[in-house]
Amino acid sequence: MSGTLKTIVKIILWVIMGISVVLLGWFYFGPKMPGTAGTTLEEPAATNVALWWSYILFGLAVVVTLLFSFINIFTNKKAFKGALISLLALAILFGVSYILASDQPLNMPGYEGSGNTPPVLKWVGTGLIAAYLLAGIAFLTILYVEIAKLFK
């Protein structure tokens, strides 16, 4: 990275940090919403602004991460191959999760909402099963790495 670009990135990061610190101070030490001050449900007046700032930072992080990931994938053949293998593995994982998920409507007395339909339940089940499988894979990977370190 060139010196000028490095300086620009540093300045941008310091500006983001400064804005975040100011908003954090306003959130914790600023005024409270009328009617909530002094109660157990005290709400800072800056809640909405702080939430929007967090959404902006999250979106920026996602865009930058995807941008640099795509740049790396398309400029490096080995990274491209790894990305394809990872996408294939995720497709298989979600396919298995979809097959295992149930679309059986739930018996919920008094519920009148529209979310208890087979397609919705199938996709919710798919997401839950995929999350469980990914958590299990992460746990087993951590366990494997730690045990492998013992034998090196």
C-alpha positions in Angstrom: 0.0 0.0 0.0 1.4 3.4 -0.9 2.2 6.0 1.7 -0.5 8.4 0.6 -3.2 5.7 0.6 -2.0 4.5 4.0 -2.3 8.0 5.4 -5.8 8.4 4.0 -7.0 5.1 5.5 -5.5 6.1 8.8 -7.3 9.4 8.8 -10.6 7.8 7.9 -10.3 5.3 10.7 -9.5 8.0 13.2 -12.5 10.0 12.1 -14.7 6.9 12.5 -13.3 6.3 15.9 -13.8 9.9 16.9 -17.5 9.8 15.8 -18.0 6.6 17.7 -16.5 8.0 20.9 -18.6 11.1 20.7 -21.8 9.0 20.1 -20.9 6.7 22.9 -20.4 9.6 25.3 -23.7 11.1 24.1 -25.5 7.8 24.6 -24.2 7.2 28.1 -24.0 10.7 29.5 -26.4 12.6 27.4 -30.1 13.5 28.0 -32.7 10.8 28.6 -36.1 10.4 26.9 -38.8 12.4 28.5 -40.7 10.4 31.1 -38.0 7.7 31.4 -35.4 9.7 33.4 -34.8 8.3 36.9 -36.8 5.1 36.3 -35.6 1.5 35.7 -36.6 1.9 32.1 -34.4 5.0 31.5 -33.7 5.4 27.8 -31.0 7.6 26.3 -32.2 10.2 23.8 -29.3 9.1 21.5 -30.5 5.4 21.2 -31.8 5.8 17.6 -28.7 7.7 16.4 -26.4 5.1 18.0 -28.3 2.2 16.4 -28.1 3.9 13.0 -24.4 4.5 13.4 -23.9 0.8 14.3 -25.9 -0.2 11.1 -23.6 2.1 9.0 -20.5 0.6 10.6 -21.7 -2.9 10.1 -22.6 -2.2 6.4 -19.2 -0.6 5.8 -17.5 -3.6 7.4 -19.5 -6.0 5.2 -18.8 -4.0 2.0 -15.0 -3.7 2.7 -14.8 -7.4 3.6 -16.6 -8.5 0.5 -14.6 -6.1 -1.7 -11.2 -7.3 -0.6 -12.3 -10.9 -0.5 -13.4 -10.7 -4.2 -10.3 -8.9 -5.1 -8.2 -11.6 -3.5 -10.3 -14.4 -5.1 -10.1 -13.1 -8.6 -6.4 -12.2 -8.4 -5.2 -15.5 -6.8 -6.0 -18.9 -8.5 -5.4 -20.8 -5.2 -7.9 -18.5 -3.4 -10.4 -19.0 -6.2 -10.2 -22.8 -5.9 -10.6 -22.6 -2.1 -13.6 -20.3 -2.4 -15.3 -22.7 -4.9 -14.7 -25.6 -2.5 -16.0 -23.6 0.4 -19.2 -22.6 -1.5 -19.7 -26.2 -2.6 -19.4 -27.4 1.1 -21.8 -24.7 2.2 -24.3 -25.7 -0.5 -24.1 -29.3 0.6 -24.5 -28.3 4.2 -27.6 -26.2 3.5 -28.9 -29.0 1.2 -28.6 -31.5 4.0 -30.2 -29.0 6.4 -33.1 -28.5 4.0 -33.7 -32.2 3.7 -33.6 -32.7 7.5 -35.9 -29.7 8.2 -39.6 -30.4 8.9 -42.5 -28.4 7.5 -45.0 -29.8 9.9 -47.3 -27.0 11.2 -47.0 -26.4 14.9 -49.9 -26.6 17.3 -49.9 -23.3 19.0 -53.2 -22.5 20.8 -54.2 -18.9 20.5 -51.7 -18.1 17.7 -53.3 -16.3 14.8 -50.2 -15.2 12.9 -49.2 -16.1 9.4 -45.7 -17.6 10.2 -47.0 -21.1 11.0 -47.0 -22.3 7.3 -45.0 -25.2 5.8 -42.7 -23.1 3.6 -41.8 -20.7 6.5 -41.3 -23.6 8.9 -39.1 -25.5 6.4 -36.8 -22.5 6.0 -36.6 -21.7 9.7 -35.8 -25.4 10.3 -33.1 -25.3 7.6 -31.5 -22.2 9.2 -31.6 -23.8 12.7 -30.2 -27.1 11.6 -27.5 -25.4 9.5 -26.5 -23.3 12.6 -26.3 -26.4 14.7 -24.2 -28.2 12.2 -21.8 -25.2 11.8 -21.5 -24.8 15.5 -20.7 -28.5 15.8 -18.1 -28.3 13.0 -16.5 -25.3 14.7 -16.3 -27.1 18.0 -14.8 -30.2 16.5 -12.3 -28.1 14.5 -11.2 -26.3 17.7 -10.9 -29.6 19.5 -8.9 -31.2 16.7 -6.5 -28.2 16.5 -5.9 -28.2 20.2 -5.4 -32.0 20.4 -3.1 -31.9 17.3 -0.9 -29.2 19.1 -0.3 -31.7 21.9 1.3 -34.2 19.6 3.5 -31.8 17.7 
